Amino acid sequence: MKALMKKLDRFFDHVFDEHKRKKKELSKDFVARDMVDLLLQLVDDPDLNVKLTYDHIRGLILDLITGGTNTSALTVEWAISELIKQPQLIGKATEELDRVTGRERWVEEKDIPQLPYLDEIMKETMRKHPIAPLLAPHLAMEDCKVAGHDIRKGTRVFVNTWSIGRDPFLWEQPEEIDVKGRSFELLPFGAGRRMCLGYILGLKMVQLSIANLLQAFNWKLPDDTKVEDLSMEEGSGISTPRKFPLVAVIEPRLLLHLYKI
Ligand code: HEM
């Protein structure tokens, strides 16, 4: 553990040095471009009520990495797996994408509100494959009553988000189902004070990634795999991964010059 922490510290020092070097190089033209830039600005700020140290920044960045990477990436992998299982859904989603963006440019964040079908795909993925089906363990700070049950102060509570939801096939207007902790039908990010604090970024990342992957590529399984053989088994972990990584064959669906960086 100690050796690992040393490695991680070296990594952080490298990241801090890189960011400081860029800031120095750009001098007056410097604008903060990412979270590390912003946090480094705060560490230098003498006017902050709560002083931010380099250790705080290391902790915050670790929170962002652990909370923000696997969660979004796994949700995207589950979404693509579900879509490959039901190719007619890919057809509907790409139809919507082509209608909104055309085939001459990449989908962007500003297009997302015009893509309701994509939103439904994301919500349905989050319902079928919640990244944290029991959320994180919570602790009752005081005696309370939840749905008629007495919960004693100090009780460790797991919220079973699956037992709360209704069958979404009964949803008449899926666009009204909210994933932001207001609609108890679906709580992929939890709700209330301990709700995921990265949910806005998470939603954007997941929507844009699925949109990009569908816009960019035709998806199919390798020739020797049948759709019904694609396993949807879950593995174990803090966030719920696929038991077997998705293996898929992709080919570009837009003009090749768009793929040049
Ligand atoms: C699809 C993406 C994501 C999903 C499904 C997700 C899900 C969750 C869930 C279920 C919790 C626990 C809520 C509870 O206990 O009630 C949580 C907590 C948290 N998430 Fe996310 N998350 C996602 C993306 C992100 C991102 C992008 C970040 C940061 C950049 C992030 C940072 C955090 C942090 C720091 C916590 C702990 C909050 C606390 O305990 O007060 N998450 N997330």
Residues whose N, C-alpha, C, O or C-beta is under 5 A from the ligand:
A	BS01	HEM	D63 L64 G67 G68 T71 S72 T75 I131 A132 L135 A136 P188 F189 G190 A191 R193 R194 M195 C196 L197 G198 Y199 L201 G202 V206
